[in-house]
Amino acid sequence: MTKGALFSIVIVTAGVLCMAYTHPAFAQEKRGVLPHAPLLKSVLPDTENQEVAVYETEYAPGGINPRHLHPAAITFHVLSGTGVWQEEGKPPVTLKAGDSLFVPAGTIHAHWNPSVTDRLRFLEFIVAEKDKGRSIPKP
């Protein structure tokens, strides 16, 4: 193997490792997510154990919720800022204020705030079995 080929392999490997540590889709832990109490959490009429929940979620600049899933379908609606959502196996989708995204139950995805200065605020709408709609980490 030539010096040039070996150098190319080292550079590509370093780039991949760097991406794995810095690209939000590869992050391993939640950070910069500011908790809020649910805006609404109510048992659905004429059901035994189904509820509707609406959460306001806020991410600090650079905040991320890494790979996870929801046992129920969820709709995201961006109130302010810009966010990136990425479902496993698909390219990232950028959402701005006024945009919405539906994610089917069990879909592994990540979302993050790419801004270094602005917060991201969005609503989450979930209809699920009581107390079972929030995210489940998925390494």
C-alpha positions as CSV (number, residue, x, y, z in Angstrom):
1,M,0.0,0.0,0.0
2,T,1.3,3.4,-0.9
3,K,1.7,6.3,1.6
4,G,-0.9,8.3,-0.3
5,A,-3.5,5.4,-0.1
6,L,-2.8,4.9,3.6
7,F,-3.1,8.7,4.3
8,S,-6.5,8.7,2.4
9,I,-7.8,5.8,4.6
10,V,-6.7,7.6,7.8
11,I,-8.4,10.8,6.7
12,V,-11.7,9.1,5.7
13,T,-11.7,7.1,9.0
14,A,-11.1,10.2,11.0
15,G,-13.9,12.0,9.2
16,V,-16.4,9.2,9.9
17,L,-15.4,9.1,13.6
18,C,-15.7,12.9,13.8
19,M,-19.2,12.7,12.2
20,A,-20.3,10.0,14.6
21,Y,-19.4,12.2,17.6
22,T,-20.6,15.6,16.3
23,H,-23.6,14.9,14.0
24,P,-26.8,15.1,16.0
25,A,-28.3,11.9,14.5
26,F,-25.5,10.0,16.1
27,A,-25.7,11.6,19.6
28,Q,-26.3,9.1,22.4
29,E,-27.9,11.3,25.1
30,K,-30.6,13.9,25.3
31,R,-29.3,17.4,26.0
32,G,-30.7,20.9,26.0
33,V,-34.3,19.8,26.3
34,L,-36.2,22.1,28.6
35,P,-39.0,20.3,30.4
36,H,-42.6,21.7,30.6
37,A,-45.7,20.4,32.2
38,P,-48.3,19.0,29.7
39,L,-50.6,21.6,28.3
40,L,-53.3,19.0,28.2
41,K,-53.6,15.4,29.5
42,S,-57.0,13.9,29.5
43,V,-58.6,10.5,29.3
44,L,-60.6,10.1,26.1
45,P,-64.4,9.8,26.7
46,D,-65.9,6.3,26.2
47,T,-62.5,4.6,26.6
48,E,-61.1,2.7,29.5
49,N,-57.4,3.6,29.2
50,Q,-56.8,6.0,26.3
51,E,-55.7,9.6,26.7
52,V,-54.8,12.6,24.6
53,A,-51.8,14.6,25.6
54,V,-50.4,17.8,24.3
55,Y,-46.9,18.9,25.3
56,E,-45.0,22.1,24.7
57,T,-41.3,21.2,24.1
58,E,-38.4,23.6,24.1
59,Y,-34.8,22.9,23.0
60,A,-31.9,25.2,23.8
61,P,-29.6,26.1,21.0
62,G,-27.9,22.8,20.0
63,G,-30.5,20.7,22.0
64,I,-31.2,17.2,20.8
65,N,-33.4,14.2,21.5
66,P,-31.3,11.3,20.0
67,R,-32.7,8.1,18.5
68,H,-35.9,7.1,20.2
69,L,-39.5,6.0,19.4
70,H,-43.0,6.6,20.7
71,P,-45.3,3.6,21.2
72,A,-48.1,5.8,19.8
73,A,-48.3,8.0,16.7
74,I,-47.2,11.6,17.3
75,T,-47.7,14.9,15.5
76,F,-45.1,17.6,15.9
77,H,-46.0,21.3,15.2
78,V,-43.2,23.9,15.3
79,L,-44.1,27.2,17.1
80,S,-40.8,29.0,16.8
81,G,-37.3,28.4,15.6
82,T,-36.1,25.7,13.2
83,G,-35.8,22.0,14.0
84,V,-34.5,19.0,12.2
85,W,-36.3,15.6,12.4
86,Q,-34.8,12.5,11.0
87,E,-36.5,9.1,10.8
88,E,-34.2,6.1,10.6
89,G,-33.3,5.3,7.0
90,K,-34.6,8.6,5.7
91,P,-32.9,12.0,5.0
92,P,-33.4,14.7,7.6
93,V,-36.4,17.1,7.3
94,T,-36.1,20.7,8.4
95,L,-39.2,22.2,10.0
96,K,-39.8,25.9,10.7
97,A,-42.6,27.8,12.6
98,G,-46.0,26.7,11.3
99,D,-44.7,23.4,9.9
100,S,-46.0,20.0,11.2
101,L,-44.8,16.4,10.9
102,F,-46.6,13.1,11.6
103,V,-44.5,10.2,12.9
104,P,-46.2,6.8,13.0
105,A,-46.1,4.7,16.2
106,G,-42.8,2.8,16.6
107,T,-40.8,4.9,14.1
108,I,-37.2,5.4,15.3
109,H,-36.3,9.0,14.9
110,A,-34.2,11.9,16.3
111,H,-34.8,15.6,16.4
112,W,-32.6,18.5,17.2
113,N,-32.2,22.3,17.2
114,P,-29.4,23.1,14.7
115,S,-29.2,26.8,15.8
116,V,-26.4,28.0,17.9
117,T,-28.4,31.1,19.0
118,D,-32.2,30.5,18.9
119,R,-34.4,28.2,20.9
120,L,-36.7,25.7,19.2
121,R,-40.3,25.4,20.5
122,F,-42.8,22.9,19.3
123,L,-46.0,21.1,20.3
124,E,-46.4,17.3,20.5
125,F,-49.8,15.8,20.1
126,I,-50.2,12.2,21.3
127,V,-53.2,9.8,21.6
128,A,-52.1,6.7,23.4
129,E,-52.7,4.2,26.2
130,K,-52.7,6.1,29.5
131,D,-49.1,7.3,30.4
132,K,-47.5,5.4,27.5
133,G,-47.1,8.0,24.8
134,R,-43.7,9.6,25.7
135,S,-40.4,8.6,24.1
136,I,-38.4,5.5,24.6
137,P,-34.6,5.7,24.0
138,K,-33.3,3.6,21.2
139,P,-29.5,3.3,21.0
